């Protein structure tokens, strides 16, 4: 039986990666995953990933694992803004 993964927000991974001026190939190599797998995560084709993979991706992007997780519901008053992305871009 496959291990359940943590729900991720692939769009957030892609946005942070682009803010950091990293290609998919560069991030995938640094995080020790394949580029096609990273592409699937970013596109949402794989909606979850294991904790070890998320830790490596987060470390390479310079964010916490929590920043990469999908939110089940927006926090009060933050429906339009993603504070994770805003904090990185500033």
Z-matrix of the N, CA and C atoms (Angstrom, degrees):
N
C 1 1.442
C 2 1.534 1 108.97
N 3 1.355 2 118.02 1 129.97
C 4 1.461 3 119.82 2 -179.50
C 5 1.520 4 111.42 3 -67.82
N 6 1.327 5 115.56 4 148.23
C 7 1.456 6 120.81 5 177.64
C 8 1.527 7 109.06 6 -74.72
N 9 1.335 8 116.93 7 138.60
C 10 1.463 9 118.11 8 177.68
C 11 1.525 10 109.98 9 -70.78
N 12 1.298 11 115.15 10 143.42
C 13 1.450 12 119.73 11 178.24
C 14 1.514 13 110.94 12 -102.31
N 15 1.313 14 115.49 13 177.49
C 16 1.457 15 121.49 14 176.81
C 17 1.521 16 108.99 15 -91.12
N 18 1.333 17 117.92 16 138.21
C 19 1.469 18 119.85 17 179.59
C 20 1.524 19 110.16 18 -68.32
N 21 1.311 20 116.08 19 129.56
C 22 1.465 21 119.96 20 -176.96
C 23 1.518 22 111.40 21 -116.26
N 24 1.320 23 114.54 22 163.10
C 25 1.459 24 121.74 23 173.33
C 26 1.528 25 106.45 24 -108.48
N 27 1.315 26 116.16 25 96.35
C 28 1.459 27 121.34 26 -176.73
C 29 1.514 28 113.16 27 -61.48
N 30 1.325 29 116.61 28 -34.60
C 31 1.461 30 120.10 29 179.23
C 32 1.527 31 110.55 30 -63.09
N 33 1.329 32 116.76 31 -37.49
C 34 1.464 33 120.67 32 178.06
C 35 1.522 34 110.48 33 -64.50
N 36 1.327 35 116.62 34 -43.00
C 37 1.466 36 119.70 35 178.14
C 38 1.523 37 109.52 36 -58.19
N 39 1.318 38 116.08 37 -47.04
C 40 1.465 39 120.25 38 -179.09
C 41 1.535 40 111.24 39 -62.14
N 42 1.321 41 117.46 40 -44.76
C 43 1.466 42 120.69 41 -178.73
C 44 1.522 43 111.76 42 -62.66
N 45 1.321 44 116.84 43 -45.25
C 46 1.463 45 119.97 44 179.75
C 47 1.525 46 109.98 45 -65.67
N 48 1.332 47 116.36 46 -41.58
C 49 1.469 48 119.75 47 178.79
C 50 1.522 49 110.19 48 -58.34
N 51 1.329 50 117.29 49 -44.07
C 52 1.461 51 120.35 50 -179.42
C 53 1.528 52 111.89 51 -68.86
N 54 1.334 53 117.81 52 -36.77
C 55 1.473 54 120.86 53 175.47
C 56 1.526 55 110.09 54 -60.85
N 57 1.321 56 116.50 55 -35.24
C 58 1.474 57 122.09 56 179.75
C 59 1.539 58 112.19 57 -82.87
N 60 1.331 59 116.81 58 1.39
C 61 1.468 60 122.80 59 -179.43
C 62 1.525 61 112.09 60 57.23
N 63 1.333 62 115.29 61 42.36
C 64 1.459 63 120.96 62 176.75
C 65 1.518 64 109.54 63 -108.20
N 66 1.309 65 116.57 64 140.41
C 67 1.461 66 120.51 65 172.47
C 68 1.527 67 108.00 66 -81.69
N 69 1.315 68 115.83 67 165.46
C 70 1.470 69 118.85 68 174.47
C 71 1.523 70 110.21 69 -59.17
N 72 1.307 71 116.50 70 -41.81
C 73 1.472 72 120.34 71 -178.42
C 74 1.532 73 110.79 72 -62.38
N 75 1.327 74 117.08 73 -41.43
C 76 1.475 75 120.05 74 -179.54
C 77 1.524 76 111.51 75 -65.88
N 78 1.345 77 116.59 76 -45.99
C 79 1.465 78 119.27 77 -179.90
C 80 1.517 79 110.36 78 -66.15
N 81 1.314 80 117.03 79 -43.75
C 82 1.463 81 120.09 80 -179.67
C 83 1.527 82 111.18 81 -59.40
N 84 1.323 83 116.78 82 -44.97
C 85 1.465 84 119.79 83 179.98
C 86 1.530 85 110.79 84 -63.28
N 87 1.318 86 116.54 85 -45.36
C 88 1.467 87 120.74 86 -178.55
C 89 1.532 88 111.28 87 -64.69
N 90 1.336 89 116.82 88 -36.36
C 91 1.466 90 121.32 89 -179.20
C 92 1.529 91 112.73 90 -87.48
N 93 1.316 92 116.16 91 -0.44
C 94 1.473 93 122.56 92 178.35
C 95 1.537 94 112.35 93 60.31
N 96 1.346 95 114.36 94 45.94
C 97 1.459 96 121.19 95 172.72
C 98 1.524 97 106.90 96 -131.52
N 99 1.319 98 117.06 97 166.96
C 100 1.459 99 118.81 98 179.61
C 101 1.532 100 110.39 99 -80.70
N 102 1.323 101 116.04 100 152.43
C 103 1.463 102 120.18 101 177.60
C 104 1.524 103 111.49 102 -62.40
N 105 1.359 104 119.06 103 -42.02
C 106 1.465 105 118.57 104 177.02
C 107 1.534 106 112.78 105 -60.04
N 108 1.330 107 117.13 106 -37.05
C 109 1.464 108 120.32 107 178.40
C 110 1.524 109 110.02 108 -65.37
N 111 1.329 110 117.92 109 -44.46
C 112 1.467 111 121.27 110 177.32
C 113 1.520 112 110.16 111 -60.60
N 114 1.318 113 116.91 112 -41.95
C 115 1.458 114 120.97 113 177.88
C 116 1.526 115 111.04 114 -59.29
N 117 1.317 116 117.06 115 -42.84
C 118 1.471 117 120.92 116 178.35
C 119 1.527 118 111.21 117 -63.80
N 120 1.336 119 116.66 118 -39.17
C 121 1.463 120 119.75 119 177.41
C 122 1.525 121 110.60 120 -63.33
N 123 1.327 122 116.82 121 -47.14
C 124 1.462 123 120.94 122 -177.90
C 125 1.530 124 111.88 123 -64.92
N 126 1.305 125 118.09 124 -37.53
C 127 1.472 126 121.77 125 -178.95
C 128 1.521 127 112.97 126 -78.70
N 129 1.327 128 117.25 127 -13.10
C 130 1.462 129 120.29 128 -177.93
C 131 1.512 130 113.34 129 88.34
N 132 1.340 131 117.23 130 3.35
C 133 1.461 132 120.07 131 177.23
C 134 1.533 133 110.31 132 -65.90
N 135 1.320 134 115.82 133 -28.76
C 136 1.470 135 122.28 134 172.21
C 137 1.531 136 105.20 135 -117.20
N 138 1.329 137 117.84 136 103.55
C 139 1.459 138 120.43 137 -174.65
C 140 1.522 139 115.08 138 -81.34
N 141 1.333 140 116.80 139 -0.84
C 142 1.463 141 119.33 140 179.39
C 143 1.524 142 109.48 141 -147.06
N 144 1.332 143 114.39 142 161.96
C 145 1.463 144 120.80 143 178.41
C 146 1.523 145 108.05 144 -148.02
N 147 1.297 146 115.20 145 157.00
C 148 1.458 147 120.29 146 179.59
C 149 1.521 148 112.08 147 -70.50
N 150 1.337 149 116.62 148 155.58
C 151 1.459 150 120.88 149 -178.31
C 152 1.527 151 114.04 150 -57.12
N 153 1.320 152 118.23 151 -39.33
C 154 1.463 153 120.59 152 -178.88
C 155 1.529 154 111.00 153 -64.49
N 156 1.323 155 116.38 154 -41.56
C 157 1.467 156 120.45 155 178.95
C 158 1.517 157 110.16 156 -65.79
N 159 1.330 158 116.32 157 -44.03
C 160 1.466 159 119.38 158 179.44
C 161 1.518 160 111.65 159 -63.27
N 162 1.327 161 117.49 160 -38.25
C 163 1.479 162 119.87 161 177.35
C 164 1.516 163 111.11 162 -61.71
N 165 1.337 164 116.98 163 -41.58
C 166 1.471 165 119.85 164 -179.44
C 167 1.529 166 111.04 165 -67.98
N 168 1.335 167 117.19 166 -43.18
C 169 1.467 168 120.22 167 178.66
C 170 1.525 169 109.66 168 -62.66
N 171 1.328 170 116.61 169 -48.29
C 172 1.467 171 120.99 170 -179.43
C 173 1.524 172 111.36 171 -59.22
N 174 1.322 173 116.82 172 -43.07
C 175 1.467 174 120.51 173 179.92
C 176 1.521 175 111.06 174 -61.45
N 177 1.312 176 117.03 175 -43.27
C 178 1.467 177 120.23 176 -179.87
C 179 1.523 178 112.35 177 -68.80
N 180 1.334 179 116.95 178 -29.19
C 181 1.465 180 120.39 179 178.54
C 182 1.521 181 112.35 180 -87.55
N 183 1.329 182 116.69 181 -10.58
C 184 1.462 183 120.44 182 179.66
C 185 1.522 184 113.66 183 75.14
N 186 1.336 185 116.87 184 31.99
C 187 1.458 186 121.86 185 179.19
C 188 1.522 187 109.08 186 -129.97
N 189 1.322 188 116.26 187 172.76
C 190 1.461 189 120.40 188 175.14
C 191 1.522 190 109.90 189 -83.11
N 192 1.306 191 115.97 190 159.99
C 193 1.465 192 120.07 191 175.35
C 194 1.527 193 109.21 192 -59.68
N 195 1.314 194 117.16 193 -38.30
C 196 1.456 195 121.21 194 179.92
C 197 1.519 196 113.16 195 -56.67
N 198 1.325 197 116.79 196 -31.73
C 199 1.468 198 120.71 197 179.39
C 200 1.527 199 111.47 198 -66.72
N 201 1.314 200 117.86 199 -21.78
C 202 1.463 201 121.81 200 -177.13
C 203 1.526 202 113.52 201 -96.48
N 204 1.323 203 116.26 202 -8.61
C 205 1.457 204 119.68 203 -176.60
C 206 1.511 205 111.58 204 -78.67
N 207 1.322 206 115.08 205 146.41
C 208 1.462 207 121.03 206 176.19
C 209 1.516 208 108.31 207 -72.51
N 210 1.289 209 115.17 208 140.33
C 211 1.461 210 119.76 209 175.94
C 212 1.523 211 108.13 210 -90.71
N 213 1.318 212 115.75 211 134.78
C 214 1.459 213 118.94 212 178.39
C 215 1.521 214 110.31 213 -76.17
N 216 1.307 215 116.93 214 -29.77
C 217 1.468 216 120.91 215 173.61
C 218 1.523 217 107.45 216 -152.97
N 219 1.321 218 117.15 217 144.26
C 220 1.459 219 119.88 218 -179.56
C 221 1.518 220 111.11 219 -63.91
N 222 1.333 221 115.72 220 147.07
C 223 1.458 222 119.83 221 174.23
C 224 1.518 223 109.14 222 -69.66
N 225 1.299 224 116.13 223 152.77
C 226 1.463 225 122.75 224 -178.97
C 227 1.525 226 110.73 225 -50.85
N 228 1.332 227 116.74 226 124.80
C 229 1.451 228 121.36 227 175.12
C 230 1.514 229 115.67 228 79.54
N 231 1.340 230 118.97 229 6.86
C 232 1.467 231 120.23 230 -177.50
C 233 1.523 232 111.76 231 -121.06
N 234 1.303 233 117.71 232 22.66
C 235 1.458 234 120.56 233 -175.88
C 236 1.526 235 113.04 234 -59.25
N 237 1.337 236 117.36 235 -34.42
C 238 1.462 237 120.49 236 -174.90
C 239 1.518 238 113.80 237 -94.77
N 240 1.303 239 117.67 238 -25.12
C 241 1.465 240 120.42 239 -173.98
C 242 1.512 241 110.82 240 -112.18
N 243 1.300 242 116.38 241 141.51
C 244 1.448 243 122.36 242 174.72
C 245 1.523 244 107.00 243 -106.97
N 246 1.350 245 117.81 244 102.34
C 247 1.452 246 119.56 245 -176.13
C 248 1.522 247 113.19 246 -63.47
N 249 1.319 248 117.20 247 -23.63
C 250 1.460 249 120.59 248 178.36
C 251 1.524 250 109.81 249 -62.79
N 252 1.313 251 116.78 250 -49.03
C 253 1.461 252 121.44 251 -178.33
C 254 1.522 253 109.98 252 -70.36
N 255 1.319 254 117.96 253 -42.97
C 256 1.461 255 120.39 254 -178.79
C 257 1.520 256 111.34 255 -59.73
N 258 1.322 257 117.47 256 -40.85
C 259 1.463 258 120.61 257 -179.20
C 260 1.513 259 112.84 258 -67.15
N 261 1.313 260 117.39 259 -30.39
C 262 1.469 261 121.59 260 -179.82
C 263 1.517 262 110.68 261 -77.83
N 264 1.320 263 116.70 262 -38.62
C 265 1.456 264 120.69 263 -175.80
C 266 1.525 265 112.65 264 -73.45
N 267 1.345 266 117.68 265 -21.22
C 268 1.463 267 118.77 266 -177.78
C 269 1.500 268 113.15 267 -79.97
